Amino acid sequence: MTLKQKLFISSYLTELNATEAAMRVYDCKNRNVAGVIGCNLLRNVKVKQAIQHSFKAGGLTNKLVAESLKRNILEGAGKNAKASDSLKAIEILFKLWGLY
């Protein structure tokens, strides 16, 4: 794994935004280009495994994710959130765990 990939993972774990992490690490000024870089990095097997390992090390398990999804579906993501916000949160969780 390259140094920039490791820095991307660190930044991504802080913000949970691949575009922002790619902009920061790769010194990219264009959001569209950064989005493509971030998307490609999240599809990289080694990067994905490192992110999942970090989540597991931090206590994020499949059971916890499932409980969080259930709670978000039943209660909503927040009083000011739209239904699409809740769906986006669920989509992100599934992508992080390679289920989507």
N, C-alpha and C positions, 0 to 999 in steps of 0.2 A: 504494500500500500504506500502511496506517495505521501509526502509531507502535506501537500495541499489537500489531499483526500482526508487525512487525519484532522487538519484544521477545519475542513468543511464539516466533518462529523461533530467536532467540538462546538462549532458555531450553530449547527443545526439543532443539537441537543439543547442549546440555550434558548433558541427562538422558535424552534419547530416550524421554520419557514425556509424551504430550500432555496427560493429565489434570493432572499436576503442574505442567507449564508454564502451563496455563490457570489453575490455581488461583493461581499466583504472579503472573502478569501481570494477570489480570482481578480480582484480589482476591476470588476466589470461595471460599466456605467449604464449599459442598456438593460432594462428589466426583462425584455423578451429574451435576449441572449442568456442572461443569468438564469431565467426560468428553464431554458433548455439544458443548460449546464447542470442545474440542480436536479432536474428530472432524470437526466442521464446518470448522475451520481447515485441517486436513490435506487436506480435499477441495477447498479453495480453490485454483484453478489457479495464482495468483501465489505463494501461500505454498508450494505443492508444488514449483513451479519453483525458488524461492529455496532451499529445503532441498536439492533435488537438485543445484543449482549449488554449494552449499557442500560437499556430499559429494564432488563431482567435483573441486573446487578443493583439497580435502584429500587427494586421491589415491584416492578410492573409485570404482572403475570397474566396469562390468558384468562384466568378466573377474574382477576381485578378488572381487566378490559371488558369482559362480558358483563360484569356487574355495573360498570360505568355506562356501557351502552344501554343496558336495560333501564337504568335510572334516568339517563338522558332522554330516552324514548318516552318513558312514562311521565317525567316531570318537565321535559323541555330543557334546553341548554341555558335558559335564563329568562327572566321576565321580559327583557327587551329584545330577546332574540327572535328571529323569524324561523319558520319551519326549515327553511333552506340552510340556516346556520347550524341547526342540529344535525341535519343530514350531512353537511360538509364535515362536521366533527366526526361523525361515524365513518365517513368515507376515509378520512385521514387515518383514523385508528386501524381500519382494515388494511390500508396500504402499508402502514408501518409494520404490520404483522404478516405481510405478504399474502393476505387472504383475498385481495381484490385484484 
